[in-house]
């Protein structure tokens, strides 16, 4: 007989067990051999059945606890028909499971929400342990370092050993700036680190931002402000000097040409000295005015008129404009554009000005060298950005000089003005582009423009 109610079921089983024990001792007294055996078998059966019945409830409890332990909240518990206390226990079990399911769903939603934010922000984010093992890396970081998957920070050594050392040794709350030359791209990475502790594991959470373009803008703005101040002050001083010296020069010229008509007679030698001095002042003043007007161009770059430019057409136009200079200097010009249909948004006239300036610098560097060659190349770099290069096989640029060539007024040419490369850099900044220089002495010099 099977009873659905747990309490009644236990009572009946205990009563049956007592009855069979009584029968066992009773049959021993009447000396029936088979009866005690039947009684002991019945006792064993009842004890085993009672244990199994109780174990069934324990198994339900164990299953419930394991569901919590292993976060398995999909199952439900059904212990109906076993009495009021078990119905309450059954209800409590299922309510706890429902609460855990709701909490877990909320945590998963929050996790996916945070993952979506981290993966889609334009700041590179990397989380890694003290030995460099990466716990998390977002899309921006993968794009910055041009990797599809990475397990350890040390795998970035092929890109920059300095970057790896910085990431492994940076302190919480510290800001570091790292320069990285990645083939045709020059990166200036601002790195900030913080730490979080999960259980016994220390995690470094690092944000990385390429601030090359920002630094260039700030540098250019600083130089422009300086130039505006200088030109204002110099113009205010030089203009009246130039005007006055020119007037005096004219007056003295008339006096010197016809002294006999003047009531006051000037000493000819003194007049000549005054004339020569004023002439010198006039020339110097005019030279300073020309100097100021030349450098004023740094702050008067016209706003680019953007349109679609085909690189091959741009290079061919420059070739036509400068083919006589190349021929007269016996310098070979090579053009390579991949793909041939490569195009970008730019002001064609301003870009011609930039490239012609770079090419003329190459011509000057190649003067008198054998097998001289200038190459104009264009391609899409590994980040999908249009890249133009002017390459020559001249003597190269010294490392100490390389850091200064884009500074206004700096020049290594005896007759140079020092504004060509600075002007080119500002034009490219207006195109939201960068220009960098790389040189190997007596091998090649490469100017790279990245859009």
C-alpha positions in Angstrom: 0.0 0.0 0.0 1.3 3.4 -1.0 0.2 6.5 0.9 0.5 10.0 -0.7 0.7 11.9 2.6 4.3 11.9 3.9 3.4 11.9 7.6 0.8 9.1 7.3 3.2 7.1 5.1 5.9 7.3 7.8 3.5 6.3 10.6 2.1 3.3 8.7 5.7 2.1 7.8 6.7 2.4 11.5 3.6 0.5 12.7 4.3 -2.3 10.1 7.9 -2.4 11.2 6.8 -2.8 14.9 4.3 -5.5 13.9 6.9 -7.5 12.0 9.3 -7.3 14.9 6.6 -8.5 17.3 5.8 -11.4 15.0 9.5 -12.3 14.7 9.8 -12.7 18.5 6.4 -14.4 18.7 7.4 -17.0 16.1 10.6 -17.8 17.9 8.5 -18.9 21.0 6.2 -21.2 19.0 9.3 -22.7 17.3 8.2 -22.4 13.7 11.3 -22.4 11.6 10.0 -20.7 8.5 7.9 -18.0 10.3 10.9 -16.2 11.8 12.6 -16.1 8.5 9.6 -14.6 6.8 9.3 -12.1 9.7 13.0 -11.0 9.5 12.7 -10.6 5.7 9.6 -8.4 6.2 11.5 -6.3 8.8 14.5 -5.8 6.4 12.1 -4.8 3.6 10.3 -2.3 5.8 13.5 -0.8 7.1 15.0 -0.5 3.6 11.7 1.0 2.2 11.6 3.5 5.1 15.2 4.6 4.5 14.6 5.0 0.7 11.5 7.0 1.4 13.3 9.4 3.7 16.3 9.5 1.3 14.0 10.7 -1.5 13.3 13.9 0.5 16.9 14.3 1.3 17.8 14.0 -2.4 15.3 16.7 -3.2 17.1 18.9 -0.7 20.5 18.0 -2.1 19.3 18.7 -5.6 18.0 22.1 -4.5 21.3 23.1 -2.9 23.3 21.9 -5.9 21.0 24.0 -8.2 22.1 27.0 -6.1 25.7 26.0 -6.0 26.1 25.5 -9.7 23.7 28.3 -10.7 21.2 25.9 -12.3 18.0 27.7 -12.0 16.0 26.1 -14.8 14.5 23.2 -12.8 11.4 23.3 -10.5 10.5 21.2 -7.5 7.3 19.2 -7.1 6.5 17.5 -3.8 2.7 17.9 -3.8 0.5 15.5 -2.0 3.0 14.9 0.8 1.4 17.0 3.5 1.0 20.7 4.4 4.6 21.1 5.6 6.0 19.7 2.3 3.7 21.9 0.2 5.1 24.9 2.1 8.7 23.6 1.5 7.9 23.0 -2.2 6.6 26.6 -2.5 9.6 28.0 -0.7 12.0 26.0 -3.0 10.4 27.4 -6.1 10.2 30.9 -4.8 14.0 30.9 -4.0 14.7 29.5 -7.5 12.6 32.3 -9.1 14.4 34.9 -7.1 17.8 33.5 -8.2 16.6 33.4 -11.8 15.6 37.1 -11.6 18.8 38.1 -10.0 20.8 36.1 -12.5 18.9 37.7 -15.4 19.6 41.2 -14.0 23.3 40.4 -13.6 23.5 39.1 -17.2 21.7 42.1 -18.5 24.1 44.4 -16.6 27.1 42.4 -17.8 26.0 42.6 -21.5 25.2 46.3 -21.0 28.7 47.0 -19.7 30.3 44.7 -22.3 28.5 46.7 -25.0 29.8 50.0 -23.6 33.3 48.8 -23.2 33.4 47.2 -26.7 32.0 50.2 -28.5 33.8 53.2 -26.9 36.6 54.7 -29.0 39.1 54.5 -26.1 41.2 51.3 -26.0 40.6 49.3 -22.9 42.7 46.3 -21.7 42.4 44.3 -18.5 45.2 42.0 -17.6 46.9 40.3 -14.6 50.3 41.0 -13.2 52.0 38.4 -15.4 50.4 40.0 -18.5 47.6 37.5 -19.2 44.7 39.4 -20.8 41.3 39.2 -19.2 39.5 41.7 -21.5 40.4 43.7 -24.6 37.9 45.8 -26.5 37.5 46.4 -30.2 39.2 49.8 -30.1 42.4 48.2 -28.6 42.4 45.4 -31.2 42.1 48.0 -34.0 44.8 50.2 -32.5 47.2 47.3 -32.2 46.0 45.6 -35.4 45.3 42.2 -33.7 42.3 39.9 -33.9 43.1 38.0 -30.7 45.8 38.3 -28.0 46.3 36.3 -24.8 49.2 38.2 -23.2 50.6 41.7 -23.2 54.0 40.4 -24.1 52.7 39.5 -27.6 52.9 43.2 -28.4 56.7 43.2 -28.2 56.7 43.0 -32.0 55.0 46.4 -32.1 56.9 48.1 -29.3 59.1 46.8 -26.5 58.7 50.1 -24.7 54.9 49.8 -24.8 55.1 46.3 -23.2 57.5 47.4 -20.5 55.2 50.4 -19.7 52.1 48.2 -19.4 53.9 45.7 -17.2 55.5 48.3 -14.9 52.9 51.1 -14.8 51.6 51.9 -11.3 47.9 52.4 -10.4 46.8 56.0 -11.0 49.8 56.8 -13.2 49.7 58.5 -16.6 52.4 57.5 -19.1 53.1 58.7 -22.7 54.6 56.2 -25.1 55.8 56.8 -28.7 55.3 53.9 -31.1 56.6 53.8 -34.7 54.3 51.2 -36.4 55.7 50.9 -39.9 54.1 53.9 -41.7 52.1 55.1 -38.6 53.5 57.1 -35.7 51.5 56.8 -32.5 51.7 58.8 -29.3 49.8 56.7 -26.7 48.5 58.2 -23.5 48.2 55.4 -21.0 46.3 55.5 -17.7 46.1 52.5 -15.3 44.0 51.5 -12.3 43.7 48.2 -10.4 40.8 46.1 -9.2 41.0 43.0 -7.0 38.8 40.0 -7.8 39.1 37.3 -5.1 42.8 36.9 -4.8 43.6 38.1 -8.3 44.9 41.6 -9.0 43.7 43.0 -12.3 45.2 46.0 -14.1 42.6 48.1 -16.0 44.3 50.3 -18.6 42.9 52.9 -21.0 45.0 53.8 -24.0 44.4 56.8 -26.3 46.3 57.9 -29.4 46.8 61.6 -28.9 49.1 62.3 -31.8 46.6 64.5 -33.6 45.6 66.4 -30.4 49.3 67.1 -29.6 49.9 68.4 -33.1 46.9 70.7 -32.9 48.0 72.1 -29.6 51.6 72.5 -30.9 50.4 74.3 -34.0 48.0 76.6 -32.0 50.9 77.5 -29.7 53.1 78.5 -32.6 50.4 80.5 -34.3 49.7 82.5 -31.1 53.4 83.2 -30.8 53.7 84.3 -34.5 50.6 86.6 -34.1 52.2 88.3 -31.2 55.6 88.6 -32.9 54.1 90.0 -36.2 52.0 92.5 -34.3 54.9 93.9 -32.3 57.3 93.8 -35.2 54.9 95.5 -37.6 54.1 98.2 -35.1 57.8 98.9 -34.8 59.1 98.5 -38.3 56.3 100.3 -40.3 57.0 103.8 -39.1 60.8 103.3 -39.3 60.6 102.2 -42.9 58.4 105.1 -43.8 60.5 107.7 -42.0 63.8 106.4 -43.3 62.4 106.3 -46.9 61.3 110.0 -46.6 64.7 111.1 -45.1 66.5 109.2 -47.8 64.5 111.1 -50.5 65.1 114.5 -48.9 68.9 113.9 -48.5 69.1 112.7 -52.1 67.7 116.0 -53.3 70.0 118.0 -51.1 73.0 116.1 -52.2 72.2 116.5 -55.9 71.8 120.3 -55.7 73.5 121.7 -52.6 74.1 125.1 -54.3 70.4 125.9 -54.2 70.1 125.6 -50.5 70.9 128.4 -48.0 72.4 125.9 -45.5 75.5 124.2 -46.8 76.0 120.6 -45.6 79.4 118.9 -45.4 79.4 116.5 -48.4 81.1 113.7 -46.4 78.6 114.0 -43.6 75.7 114.0 -46.0 77.1 110.9 -47.7 77.4 109.2 -44.3 73.8 110.1 -43.3 72.6 109.0 -46.7 74.4 105.6 -46.5 73.1 105.0 -43.0 69.6 105.8 -43.9 69.8 103.7 -46.9 71.0 100.8 -44.8 68.1 101.4 -42.3 65.6 101.5 -45.2 66.9 98.2 -46.7 66.9 96.5 -43.3 63.4 97.8 -42.5 62.2 96.5 -45.9 63.9 93.2 -45.2 62.2 92.9 -41.8 58.8 93.7 -43.4 59.4 91.0 -46.0 60.4 88.6 -43.1 57.2 89.3 -41.2 55.0 89.0 -44.3 56.7 85.7 -45.1 56.1 84.1 -41.7 52.6 85.6 -41.5 51.7 83.0 -44.1 51.8 80.4 -41.2 48.7 81.9 -39.7 46.9 82.6 -43.0 46.4 79.2 -44.5 43.2 79.2 -46.5 40.4 76.9 -45.5 40.6 73.7 -47.6 38.1 73.3 -50.4 37.5 69.5 -50.1 36.6 67.4 -53.0 37.4 63.9 -54.2 41.0 63.7 -55.4 42.5 60.8 -57.3 46.1 60.2 -56.1 47.3 59.0 -59.5 46.1 62.3 -61.1 47.7 64.3 -58.2 51.1 62.6 -58.7 51.0 63.0 -62.5 50.3 66.7 -62.2 53.3 67.1 -60.0 55.4 65.1 -62.4 54.4 67.4 -65.3 55.1 70.5 -63.2 58.6 69.4 -62.1 59.9 67.1 -64.9 62.3 69.8 -66.1 63.8 70.2 -62.6 64.2 66.4 -62.4 65.8 66.2 -65.9 68.2 69.1 -65.2 69.4 67.5 -62.0 69.5 64.0 -63.5 67.2 62.6 -60.8 64.8 59.8 -61.5 61.2 60.1 -60.4 59.1 57.0 -59.7 55.4 56.9 -59.1 53.5 54.0 -57.5 49.8 54.0 -56.5 48.1 50.9 -55.2 45.3 50.6 -56.1 45.4 52.7 -59.2 41.9 54.1 -58.4 43.0 55.3 -54.9 41.2 58.5 -53.9 40.6 60.7 -50.8 38.9 63.9 -49.8 41.3 66.9 -50.0 42.0 70.3 -51.4 44.0 69.4 -54.5 45.9 72.7 -54.7 47.0 72.7 -51.1 48.1 69.1 -51.4 50.1 69.9 -54.5 51.8 72.7 -52.5 52.7 70.2 -49.8 54.0 67.5 -52.0 56.0 70.0 -54.2 57.6 71.4 -51.1 58.6 67.9 -50.0 59.9 67.0 -53.4 62.0 70.1 -53.6 63.5 69.3 -50.3 64.4 65.9 -51.7 65.9 67.5 -54.8 68.1 69.8 -52.6 69.2 66.8 -50.6 70.1 64.8 -53.7 72.1 67.5 -55.4 75.3 66.0 -56.8 74.5 62.4 -55.8 74.8 59.5 -58.2 71.8 57.3 -58.9 69.6 59.9 -57.3 65.9 58.9 -57.0 62.7 60.3 -55.7 59.6 58.0 -55.2 56.0 59.1 -54.8 54.0 56.2 -53.4 50.4 55.9 -52.2 48.5 53.0 -50.6 46.0 52.0 -47.9 47.9 51.2 -44.7 46.8 48.2 -42.5 44.4 50.5 -40.7 42.6 51.3 -43.9 43.9 54.9 -44.1 45.1 56.6 -47.3 48.8 57.0 -47.0 51.1 59.1 -49.3 54.9 59.0 -49.1 57.7 61.0 -50.6 60.9 58.9 -50.5 64.5 59.8 -51.6 67.8 58.0 -51.4 69.7 61.1 -50.2 72.1 61.5 -47.3 69.3 61.4 -44.7 68.5 63.5 -41.7 70.3 63.2 -38.4 68.2 61.9 -35.5 68.7 65.1 -33.5 67.6 67.2 -36.4 64.6 65.0 -37.2 62.8 66.0 -34.1 63.0 69.7 -35.0 62.3 69.9 -38.7 58.6 70.7 -38.3 59.3 73.6 -35.9 58.6 77.0 -37.5 61.8 78.9 -38.5 64.1 75.9 -38.1 66.1 75.1 -41.2 69.4 73.4 -42.2 69.6 75.2 -45.5 71.8 78.3 -45.7 69.1 80.2 -47.6 66.0 78.4 -46.2 63.2 80.2 -44.5 62.2 77.4 -42.2 58.5 77.5 -42.8 58.0 74.9 -45.6 57.6 71.8 -43.4 55.8 73.7 -40.7 53.4 75.1 -43.3 52.9 71.6 -44.8 52.1 70.2 -41.3 49.4 72.8 -40.8 47.9 72.2 -44.1 47.7 68.5 -43.3 46.2 69.2 -39.9 43.4 71.1 -41.7 42.8 67.9 -43.6 42.6 65.9 -40.4 45.8 64.2 -41.4 49.3 63.7 -40.0 52.8 64.0 -41.4 55.8 62.1 -40.0 59.5 61.7 -41.1 61.7 58.7 -40.9 65.3 58.7 -42.0 68.2 56.3 -42.3 71.5 58.1 -43.0 73.0 57.4 -46.4 70.0 55.2 -47.3 66.7 56.9 -47.5 64.4 59.6 -46.1 60.6 59.0 -46.0 58.0 61.6 -45.4 54.6 59.9 -44.7 51.2 61.7 -44.9 48.4 59.7 -43.4 44.7 60.7 -43.9 
